[in-house]
């Protein structure tokens, strides 16, 4: 019996469902029941009938799934898979900003710890951030933790006053304009598709800016046959699967999230067998951090 066959057998036996982010390894995406970006997976998690959720992503995703499904078991193939950006804000800074600005909304990117969500008014993802910020009654927005996504949203919502945090996604922050320009020189007919976590100088050279799911949808409907993709390389599997007649290029130094790649079929099978690596969030933190997540799902 192959790894995939054994995973599928155990999944039925244990009443489990597998969720995988687009940045996971191709073979993990292939075995998953649902594959998507953070927003899609957070919505899917709420309506699942299965009692066990195996989340092939990073820690904040497992936390969010547990917070939204407190009565279910949430397992992660590797508990050490983390997101550096998720920790790049703190309660003290949030408190100071609330004291400094009246009518302040603390808008928390879903790529954040449950502790940060606890102090926030609403969560957003890259897919819905602009829509949600526009819908908020508050004029002053403290956007945490990602400064690049915050600047992108601020440009789309000029009627609001933004206060910027200093956090960032290392994978997208390290994507170099120089390498993008080299790729454009090599593939002059290619459209550039970028994630808003990239730096502003990269976004300015882009034909399309959007979430991972937005990039996938744009590539499918575009008449172009070549694309330079400025986001984590895990998205290549879905892009090529959906568009076999199109070509997708990445910068010379490919953007790779090593934590996402910690999710493997072997580890996935192990947690299905043993029930290990269950995500735990204490009840008080669950209740406080759930509010901004639920508000996001309602507004979006």
Number of C-alpha atoms within 10 A of each C-alpha: 7 7 13 18 11 13 22 19 12 15 20 11 11 14 13 22 21 24 25 28 25 25 30 27 21 17 13 23 24 15 19 19 12 17 23 19 20 25 19 15 19 22 16 15 20 14 10 14 12 16 14 22 26 26 28 33 28 27 25 20 25 24 24 28 25 24 28 21 20 18 10 16 19 26 27 29 26 24 18 13 20 20 22 15 20 25 19 18 20 14 14 9 11 19 12 10 18 15 10 10 14 11 12 20 22 24 25 29 24 27 27 25 23 24 17 22 28 21 19 24 17 26 28 27 21 24 20 18 24 19 15 20 24 16 11 15 11 15 16 20 22 21 30 33 27 24 21 24 26 28 20 20 22 20 12 13 15 10 11 18 14 20 18 18 20 14 21 24 22 16 18 22 16 14 21 18 18 12 16 22 15 13 19 19 11 10 14 13 13 20 21 24 25 27 26 27 27 26 23 16 10 23 21 12 17 18 13 18 21 18 22 25 21 18 21 20 14 15 24 16 9 11 9 13 15 19 22 23 29 28 27 22 19 20 23 20 18 18 19 16 10 14 16 9 9 16 15 18 18 19 21 13 11 17 21 16 21 14 19 24 19 20 26 18 18 13 15 23 19 15 17 26 15 8 17 15 18 19 19 15 18 9 11 10 14 22 14 17 27 23 18 22 24 17 15 23 17 9 14 15
